[in-house]
Amino acid sequence: MVMTFEDVTRYERDGYLLVNKLFTREEVDRMIQEVEGGGRVAGSTYSNSDSQGLKAKLALWFELGADMWSDVSSCPRVVNGVRILLGEDAAFFHGKVMLKEAHSGGAWEWHQDYGYWYDQGFIYPNMISVFISLDAATRENGCLQVLRGSHKLGRLEHGRVGQQTGADTNRIKQVEKMFELVHCEMEPGSALFFHSNLLHCSAPNLSERHRRSFIVCYNATGNPQLQGDNLKHYTSCPVGTDDWLQKMYK
Ligand SMILES: O=C(O)CCC(=O)C(=O)O
């Protein structure tokens, strides 16, 4: 995938870029098989309650390994897109499968990812998440919602909202009036690249249909992380192959 000048301009203006069908149906089917088959997802699933007490379930990891999730995280379609949007080389930060299941999937409160990551010591907000839809994501099943252009606000204060960390609710009430609310409805295999200061949330999933996604987060290699008195420097994400499905799993 090649990002055009227009894509980069749009990302810088809106704080996100939707790329339709970045992954094929066959690739998505393989990812869903992996979610349902256990493996890394089953071994690392936990949940956070939203403000209504519904469970927002996810499986999270910080290392690339010898598995399919790592092949997807390092495929050039994704990593090169991220590098272009960051304007720098990219390091893998973490991957997570969001299990927003039918009838039960909890909401995510308004937040910026950098609201969390600043507290984890990252010096700059030059970080990106790539949200890959595994199921169709619609208003009914709790698609991601963003405030278009809100990455330009810089980092807001975050605190406890339910069991989650969310952006200051008073400030959200005001800034919601200033930015366009976009429901990011997505087909399976489409990907949303978004800036770590973009305000986003999602509603619970009380529908009949799952809304699962794989989110991979990257850090600019020039963005160290404060750990105690030291700075941790991240190295480049390996770049694998776009042909991962044919090469590895056929
Ligand atoms: O999966 C969702 O609906 C929200 C995920 C999210 O906000 C995040 O990972 O930062």
Ligand as a Chemical Component Dictionary entry (heavy atoms), coordinates in Angstrom:
data_LIG
# 
_chem_comp.id                   LIG 
_chem_comp.type                 NON-POLYMER 
_chem_comp.pdbx_formal_charge   0 
_chem_comp.three_letter_code    LIG 
# 
loop_
_chem_comp_atom.comp_id 
_chem_comp_atom.atom_id 
_chem_comp_atom.alt_atom_id 
_chem_comp_atom.type_symbol 
_chem_comp_atom.charge 
_chem_comp_atom.model_Cartn_x 
_chem_comp_atom.model_Cartn_y 
_chem_comp_atom.model_Cartn_z 
_chem_comp_atom.pdbx_ordinal 
LIG O1 O1 O 0 -12.502 -1.135 20.620 1  
LIG C1 C1 C 0 -13.032 -0.073 20.905 2  
LIG O2 O2 O 0 -14.214 0.138  20.720 3  
LIG C2 C2 C 0 -12.234 1.043  21.522 4  
LIG C3 C3 C 0 -10.793 0.748  21.605 5  
LIG C4 C4 C 0 -10.011 1.883  22.130 6  
LIG O3 O3 O 0 -10.529 2.903  22.415 7  
LIG C5 C5 C 0 -8.579  1.787  22.302 8  
LIG O4 O4 O 0 -8.028  0.692  22.136 9  
LIG O5 O5 O 0 -7.952  2.796  22.619 10 
# 
loop_
_chem_comp_bond.comp_id 
_chem_comp_bond.atom_id_1 
_chem_comp_bond.atom_id_2 
_chem_comp_bond.value_order 
_chem_comp_bond.pdbx_ordinal 
LIG O1 C1 DOUB 1 
LIG C1 O2 SING 2 
LIG C1 C2 SING 3 
LIG C2 C3 SING 4 
LIG C3 C4 SING 5 
LIG C4 O3 DOUB 6 
LIG C4 C5 SING 7 
LIG C5 O4 DOUB 8 
LIG C5 O5 SING 9 
# 
